[in-house]
Amino acid sequence: MRAKGPLSHAALHMILLGGSFLFLFPLFWMLSTSLKPIEETMLTPPQWIPSALHFDNYLKAVTHGREILGYIPFLEYGKNTLLLCALGVVGTVISNALIAYGFARLRWPGRNIFFGITLATMMIPFPVLMVPMFVLFRELGWVGTFRPLWIPAWFGSAFNIFLLRQFFLTIPRELSDAAVVDGCSEFQVFRHVILPLSRPALSVVALFYFLFTWNDFLGPLIYLTDQRMFTLSLGLQFYQSQHGGTEWHLLMAAATIVVLPVIVLFFFTQRTFIQGIALTGMKG
């Protein structure tokens, strides 16, 4: 139901602002704690604003990683995370786009049945697959390497296939037919017609996978054994329980550094992200 009148609009905006402050509070507390000295992080009642801004906490969290983490610098984790994100994003965009094109634009026997089976796999929780996947990757000799964390992205996922298929269905088939008349093969239609028109949806898929990999904790915890190969989410764990207690100011400074790229990325891609979500599913 659409809100009517200035009072209704004002009430709606107040509710949205209240919800925004509620969701922004953890971010504010993380930022505030990252700028405090260690003695102010555990005060009761809590001190919301630091008495002095200690920006050197960020320098300590990054440059003194060997002393804090006990083994390697914090920046090494960032390099590992970016590598996994890059490999996974490329793989997930290519594989899901090809599979979704087959479900959306090609006609073959059993297409709808196989698409339904693909969607049904979304109902299987990850804990059910965790042990079989670990056994498989162990037999392949991949445990202790990056391969289990990025190679599966090259085989598609049900959610991304569904997202791209629904977007491909919104593209007029007349464009594909015209390209075929001009002599294009099926792959050339996919490459030169479908992909350029699907940039918003492809960007959404890439962004979703980037966020998943950037924040993934369980995957690296299961498959990585060498601390030099740890990711940022796993590396944050090393800021806890150091010298008999957690150094909260350094932990929050490191967490802020981890969250900041995600915020900046979404800020610059929000228009494409919203466009890709809004246009998906307009045609069944």
ZIWOQUI-V715358 format. One record per residue. RES is the residue in one letter. SS is DSSP state (~ for helix, > for strand, _ for the rest). Layout:
res->RES ss->SS
res->RES ss->SS
This chain:
res->M ss->_
res->R ss->_
res->A ss->_
res->K ss->_
res->G ss->~
res->P ss->~
res->L ss->~
res->S ss->~
res->H ss->~
res->A ss->~
res->A ss->~
res->L ss->~
res->H ss->~
res->M ss->~
res->I ss->~
res->L ss->~
res->L ss->~
res->G ss->~
res->G ss->~
res->S ss->~
res->F ss->~
res->L ss->~
res->F ss->~
res->L ss->~
res->F ss->~
res->P ss->~
res->L ss->~
res->F ss->~
res->W ss->~
res->M ss->~
res->L ss->~
res->S ss->~
res->T ss->~
res->S ss->~
res->L ss->_
res->K ss->_
res->P ss->_
res->I ss->~
res->E ss->~
res->E ss->~
res->T ss->_
res->M ss->_
res->L ss->_
res->T ss->_
res->P ss->_
res->P ss->_
res->Q ss->_
res->W ss->_
res->I ss->_
res->P ss->_
res->S ss->_
res->A ss->_
res->L ss->_
res->H ss->_
res->F ss->_
res->D ss->~
res->N ss->~
res->Y ss->~
res->L ss->~
res->K ss->~
res->A ss->~
res->V ss->~
res->T ss->~
res->H ss->_
res->G ss->~
res->R ss->~
res->E ss->~
res->I ss->~
res->L ss->~
res->G ss->_
res->Y ss->_
res->I ss->_
res->P ss->_
res->F ss->~
res->L ss->~
res->E ss->~
res->Y ss->~
res->G ss->~
res->K ss->~
res->N ss->~
res->T ss->~
res->L ss->~
res->L ss->~
res->L ss->~
res->C ss->~
res->A ss->~
res->L ss->~
res->G ss->~
res->V ss->~
res->V ss->~
res->G ss->~
res->T ss->~
res->V ss->~
res->I ss->~
res->S ss->~
res->N ss->~
res->A ss->~
res->L ss->~
res->I ss->~
res->A ss->~
res->Y ss->~
res->G ss->~
res->F ss->~
res->A ss->~
res->R ss->~
res->L ss->_
res->R ss->_
res->W ss->_
res->P ss->_
res->G ss->_
res->R ss->~
res->N ss->~
res->I ss->~
res->F ss->~
res->F ss->~
res->G ss->~
res->I ss->~
res->T ss->~
res->L ss->~
res->A ss->~
res->T ss->~
res->M ss->~
res->M ss->~
res->I ss->_
res->P ss->_
res->F ss->~
res->P ss->~
res->V ss->~
res->L ss->~
res->M ss->~
res->V ss->~
res->P ss->~
res->M ss->~
res->F ss->~
res->V ss->~
res->L ss->~
res->F ss->~
res->R ss->~
res->E ss->~
res->L ss->_
res->G ss->_
res->W ss->_
res->V ss->_
res->G ss->_
res->T ss->_
res->F ss->_
res->R ss->~
res->P ss->~
res->L ss->~
res->W ss->~
res->I ss->~
res->P ss->~
res->A ss->~
res->W ss->~
res->F ss->~
res->G ss->_
res->S ss->_
res->A ss->~
res->F ss->~
res->N ss->~
res->I ss->~
res->F ss->~
res->L ss->~
res->L ss->~
res->R ss->~
res->Q ss->~
res->F ss->~
res->F ss->~
res->L ss->~
res->T ss->_
res->I ss->_
res->P ss->_
res->R ss->~
res->E ss->~
res->L ss->~
res->S ss->~
res->D ss->~
res->A ss->~
res->A ss->~
res->V ss->~
res->V ss->~
res->D ss->_
res->G ss->_
res->C ss->_
res->S ss->_
res->E ss->~
res->F ss->~
res->Q ss->~
res->V ss->~
res->F ss->~
res->R ss->~
res->H ss->~
res->V ss->~
res->I ss->~
res->L ss->~
res->P ss->~
res->L ss->~
res->S ss->_
res->R ss->~
res->P ss->~
res->A ss->~
res->L ss->~
res->S ss->~
res->V ss->~
res->V ss->~
res->A ss->~
res->L ss->~
res->F ss->~
res->Y ss->~
res->F ss->~
res->L ss->~
res->F ss->~
res->T ss->~
res->W ss->~
res->N ss->~
res->D ss->_
res->F ss->_
res->L ss->~
res->G ss->~
res->P ss->~
res->L ss->~
res->I ss->~
res->Y ss->~
res->L ss->_
res->T ss->_
res->D ss->_
res->Q ss->~
res->R ss->~
res->M ss->~
res->F ss->_
res->T ss->_
res->L ss->~
res->S ss->~
res->L ss->~
res->G ss->~
res->L ss->~
res->Q ss->~
res->F ss->~
res->Y ss->~
res->Q ss->_
res->S ss->_
res->Q ss->>
res->H ss->_
res->G ss->_
res->G ss->>
res->T ss->_
res->E ss->_
res->W ss->~
res->H ss->~
res->L ss->~
res->L ss->~
res->M ss->~
res->A ss->~
res->A ss->~
res->A ss->~
res->T ss->~
res->I ss->~
res->V ss->~
res->V ss->~
res->L ss->~
res->P ss->~
res->V ss->~
res->I ss->~
res->V ss->~
res->L ss->~
res->F ss->~
res->F ss->~
res->F ss->~
res->T ss->~
res->Q ss->~
res->R ss->~
res->T ss->~
res->F ss->~
res->I ss->~
res->Q ss->~
res->G ss->~
res->I ss->~
res->A ss->~
res->L ss->~
res->T ss->_
res->G ss->_
res->M ss->_
res->K ss->_
res->G ss->_
